Amino acid sequence: MALHSNVFLNTNEIFTISLICIGGCLLLLGIHKTGQLRKVIPESKYAKIWSWLRYFMLFFFFGYTAALIGIVKGYTEIILVLTGVIFLLGAAFVLIVAIIGIVTIKDLKSILLSKEEKEVMLKEIHHRVKNNLQIVSSLLSLQKAQIESEQTRAIFDECQDRIYSMALMHEQLYGSNDLAKIDLKEYVQQLSEHLIKSYGRSSGVKVTVNSQVYRVHLDTLIPLGLILNELLSNAMKYAFEDKDGGVNVDLIYENDKCKLIFSDNGIGYSNERFENDENTLGLQLVKILAEQMDGDIKKIESPGTKYELVFPLKV
């Protein structure tokens, strides 16, 4: 077939080229949007179908491109016939996409409804766990009222503080938008405020929290919360000898790990005692929980008391 001798295109050719360009742009948009859709619906059983539809869109796009080149080169009659066939197949393809889209939307609604039901159930579970822990704490409080020994009463107080540290996690998860994580800084602040009141240090001890880590998974938060409870409790009981003082809690995120630096400006104690004291339940618990988190805790030589805990962080 002869090529065009005239550089100018006739009306039919211009119209065909316009349709091809519009169709090609729409296909590119469809390929892009389908890619976004696949990220939104990974749980849907129709996600793989949308992957195949992307390949068909790409095939049509190359067909449109070939038709456009053919018209420009002068193969007008064949290209016009092929373009008609492509548009016919394209119309059928659009119908298929529309049907699959409707089915996918229904499936997605079902998935979202199921997720919403699960979230409501998980919130209720967190709420009930918190209530049960509070009941346990109340039972301990009633039992403590019948005990005369101050040493034994102090042990009950420590148990109640540990229970509170766990109940607080479930309380925050109940009110959180993400049921797997909570705001770590807010948690530490609320825990420290509770312990300050528990030990009657409201006017004498100030706790400052600085955090680069904002949200932490529950499986990390439970041992971390208990460690913080022990360190804060020890500071309230032993660090200041009824004097005013301050505690700093710094949480630093680096290289997929969290570094907790806990320090106070109290009287302090030796590193040897931290390494060798097997009689203190609190320090034993801190070391056990650090191992449970695949972390490493050590006491830093400094004025007052200072600990450094490094552990892998899921964010």
Sequence and secondary structure as in RCSB ss.txt:
>XXXX:A:sequence
MALHSNVFLNTNEIFTISLICIGGCLLLLGIHKTGQLRKVIPESKYAKIWSWLRYFMLFFFFGYTAALIGIVKGY
TEIILVLTGVIFLLGAAFVLIVAIIGIVTIKDLKSILLSKEEKEVMLKEIHHRVKNNLQIVSSLLSLQKAQIESE
QTRAIFDECQDRIYSMALMHEQLYGSNDLAKIDLKEYVQQLSEHLIKSYGRSSGVKVTVNSQVYRVHLDTLIPLG
LILNELLSNAMKYAFEDKDGGVNVDLIYENDKCKLIFSDNGIGYSNERFENDENTLGLQLVKILAEQMDGDIKKI
ESPGTKYELVFPLKV
>XXXX:A:secstr
    SSSS  HHHHHHHHHHHHHHHHHHHHHHHHHHHHHH TTSTTHHHHHHHHHHHHHHHHHHHHHHHHHHHT 
HHHHHHHHHHHHHHHHHHHHHHHHHHHHHHHHHHHHHHHHHHHHHHHHHHHHHHHHHHHHHHHHHHHHHTT   H
HHHHHHHHHHHHHHHHHHHHHHHHT SSTTEEEHHHHHHHHHHHHHHHTT TTTEEEEEEES  EEEHHHHHHHH
HHHHHHHHHIIIIISTTS EEEEEEEEEETTEEEEEEEE S    HHHHHH  S HHHHHHHHHHHHTT EEEE 
 SSSEEEEEEEE   
